[in-house]
Amino acid sequence: FIPIRYYSQYACAIASLQAMDGRGDDAMATLAKVYSVGRKLEPNARTLARAMTARVIEGLAIETANYVLNSTQVSDAGRQALIRELIATAGGAAGARRLVWMEYHFAQPQQFVAAIAVGDHAVTSGLGLVFASLSRIVVNPNRTLNLLGDRCQKLAELAGEQKLEAIKAFESRGPSAEAGWLPIKNCAGYFLADLAQPAYTKIVEYYWKQESRRTALLQRLASERQR
């Protein structure tokens, strides 16, 4: 993330200097390229961290674009490149739901399967055999993945509907909330599911705030262009 952020900040600084020099069209062309990187990276990201990296790139470009518009004149032709990138962004409710689901599809199954493998294969005698025999009771990978899937489905629906308070309440529940009590079978799986769940409240809030900023910038570019 650090090198990507550095290059994005550097490019936005160049666009700001171009605006200060009165070169509004050049500044917009620079920002269109910056935004294009984030816009293309986001739907191709396979982890939540990479998707949020793309969002940060887009946010830098949006913020700098507003500075450019406040600082200098930009022709109708100069606005077009950034308008096209803003329109092509994979956002909306579908984008919010994808942020939730991608962790389940990519990261979590590998983590839980790896955790269970220790109890199944790494030990063969003494206390190790006891641990191996109990591991499937304490942590059941299939049950845990099903639990994660149910949680992701609910959280994805709330994310798409922008129900931040409902997401916050969902995340604040205890590990036994689904069962009403903490069962003996897969008891550790409930705790692992909690540990594996990112702080979606902040993530979804940032996502929708940026969606509002993107829509506002698009409307500004279009309305000022028509004057």
C-alpha positions in Angstrom: 0.0 0.0 0.0 2.8 2.4 0.8 4.4 2.7 -2.7 0.9 2.9 -4.3 -0.1 5.7 -1.9 3.2 7.5 -2.5 2.8 7.5 -6.3 -0.8 8.6 -6.0 0.0 11.5 -3.7 2.9 12.5 -5.9 0.6 12.5 -9.0 -2.0 14.5 -7.2 0.6 17.0 -6.1 1.7 17.4 -9.7 -2.0 18.1 -10.7 -2.3 20.7 -7.9 0.8 22.5 -9.2 -0.6 22.4 -12.7 -3.8 24.0 -11.4 -1.7 26.7 -9.6 0.0 27.4 -13.0 -3.4 27.8 -14.6 -3.2 24.6 -16.6 -6.6 23.2 -15.6 -6.9 20.8 -18.5 -3.5 19.3 -17.9 -4.4 18.9 -14.2 -7.6 17.1 -15.0 -5.8 14.8 -17.5 -3.3 13.9 -14.7 -6.1 13.1 -12.3 -8.0 11.1 -14.8 -5.0 8.8 -15.0 -4.7 8.5 -11.2 -8.4 7.8 -10.8 -8.3 5.2 -13.6 -5.7 3.2 -11.7 -8.0 2.9 -8.6 -11.1 2.4 -10.7 -9.6 -0.5 -12.5 -7.9 -2.0 -9.4 -11.1 -2.1 -7.3 -13.1 -4.7 -9.3 -10.0 -6.8 -9.8 -9.0 -6.8 -6.1 -9.3 -10.2 -4.4 -8.8 -9.0 -0.8 -10.5 -6.3 1.2 -7.2 -4.5 1.9 -6.5 -4.2 -1.9 -10.0 -3.0 -2.6 -9.7 -0.3 0.1 -6.3 0.7 -1.4 -8.1 1.3 -4.7 -10.7 3.4 -2.8 -8.0 5.5 -1.3 -6.5 6.2 -4.7 -9.9 7.3 -6.0 -10.5 9.5 -2.9 -7.2 11.3 -3.5 -8.1 12.0 -7.1 -11.6 13.2 -6.1 -10.3 15.6 -3.4 -7.7 17.0 -5.8 -10.2 17.4 -8.6 -12.3 19.6 -6.4 -9.2 21.7 -5.6 -8.5 22.1 -9.3 -12.0 23.2 -10.0 -11.8 25.8 -7.2 -8.4 27.0 -8.3 -8.5 27.4 -12.1 -10.6 27.2 -15.3 -11.1 23.8 -16.9 -12.6 23.5 -20.4 -15.4 21.2 -21.3 -13.0 19.0 -23.2 -10.7 18.9 -20.2 -13.5 17.6 -18.0 -14.5 14.7 -20.2 -11.7 12.3 -19.3 -12.4 12.4 -15.6 -16.2 12.3 -16.2 -15.7 9.1 -18.2 -13.7 7.5 -15.3 -16.2 8.5 -12.7 -19.1 7.1 -14.7 -17.2 3.8 -15.3 -16.6 3.2 -11.5 -18.0 -0.1 -10.2 -19.8 1.4 -7.2 -23.3 1.5 -5.7 -24.9 -1.1 -3.6 -23.3 -3.9 -5.6 -19.8 -2.6 -4.7 -20.7 -2.4 -1.0 -21.9 -6.0 -1.0 -18.7 -7.1 -2.7 -16.6 -5.6 0.0 -18.2 -7.9 2.5 -18.2 -11.1 0.4 -14.7 -11.0 -0.9 -13.1 -11.9 2.4 -15.2 -15.0 2.7 -14.4 -16.2 -0.8 -10.7 -15.5 -0.7 -9.1 -15.4 2.7 -11.2 -17.0 5.4 -11.6 -20.6 4.0 -7.8 -20.9 3.7 -7.3 -19.6 7.2 -9.7 -22.0 8.8 -8.6 -25.1 6.9 -5.0 -24.3 7.9 -6.0 -24.0 11.5 -7.7 -27.4 11.5 -4.7 -29.1 9.8 -2.6 -28.6 12.9 -4.9 -30.9 14.9 -5.2 -33.4 12.2 -1.7 -34.0 10.9 1.0 -32.3 13.0 0.8 -34.6 16.0 0.7 -38.4 16.3 1.2 -39.4 19.9 0.5 -38.6 23.6 -1.3 -35.4 24.2 -1.1 -34.6 20.6 -3.5 -37.4 19.8 -5.9 -36.1 22.4 -5.8 -32.7 20.8 -6.3 -34.2 17.3 -9.3 -36.1 18.5 -10.9 -33.1 20.1 -10.0 -30.6 17.4 -13.0 -31.5 15.2 -15.3 -31.0 18.1 -13.8 -27.7 19.2 -13.3 -26.3 15.7 -15.4 -27.7 12.9 -14.2 -26.1 9.6 -17.4 -26.7 7.7 -19.6 -25.4 10.4 -17.4 -22.4 10.8 -17.4 -21.6 7.1 -21.2 -21.9 7.1 -21.3 -19.5 10.0 -19.1 -17.0 8.1 -21.3 -17.4 5.0 -24.5 -16.6 7.0 -22.8 -13.6 8.6 -21.5 -12.3 5.2 -25.0 -12.6 3.7 -26.6 -10.6 6.4 -23.8 -8.0 6.5 -23.7 -7.7 2.7 -27.5 -6.9 2.7 -27.0 -4.2 5.3 -24.0 -2.8 3.5 -25.9 -2.5 0.3 -28.8 -0.7 2.1 -26.4 1.7 3.9 -27.7 0.6 7.3 -24.6 1.5 9.3 -26.3 1.4 12.7 -27.6 -2.1 12.0 -24.1 -3.3 11.0 -22.6 -1.8 14.2 -25.2 -3.6 16.3 -24.6 -6.9 14.4 -20.8 -6.6 15.0 -21.2 -5.9 18.7 -23.0 -9.2 19.4 -21.3 -12.0 21.4 -19.8 -15.1 19.7 -22.9 -17.2 20.7 -25.4 -14.8 19.2 -26.4 -17.1 16.4 -27.0 -20.1 18.6 -28.3 -18.2 21.6 -25.7 -19.9 23.7 -22.1 -21.1 23.2 -22.4 -24.8 22.1 -19.7 -27.4 23.0 -19.4 -28.5 19.4 -17.4 -25.9 17.3 -17.3 -23.5 20.3 -13.9 -22.2 19.2 -15.3 -21.8 15.7 -17.6 -19.0 16.9 -14.6 -17.1 18.4 -12.5 -17.7 15.2 -15.4 -16.3 13.1 -15.5 -13.2 15.3 -11.7 -12.7 15.0 -11.8 -13.1 11.2 -14.5 -10.5 10.7 -13.2 -7.1 9.8 -14.6 -3.9 11.2 -17.2 -3.5 8.5 -18.9 -0.5 10.1 -15.9 1.8 9.3 -15.3 0.2 6.0 -18.9 0.6 4.7 -19.1 4.1 6.1 -16.0 5.1 4.2 -17.3 3.4 1.1 -20.6 5.3 1.0 -19.1 8.6 2.0 -16.8 8.3 -1.0 -19.7 7.3 -3.2 -21.4 10.5 -2.2 -18.3 12.5 -3.0 -17.9 10.8 -6.4 -21.6 11.5 -7.3 -21.2 15.1 -6.1 -18.1 15.6 -8.2 -19.7 14.1 -11.3 -22.7 16.4 -10.9 -20.4 19.4 -10.5 -18.4 18.5 -13.6 -21.5 18.0 -15.6 -23.4 21.1 -14.3 -20.5 23.6 -14.6 -19.8 22.2 -18.1 -23.4 23.1 -19.2 -23.1 26.7 -18.1 
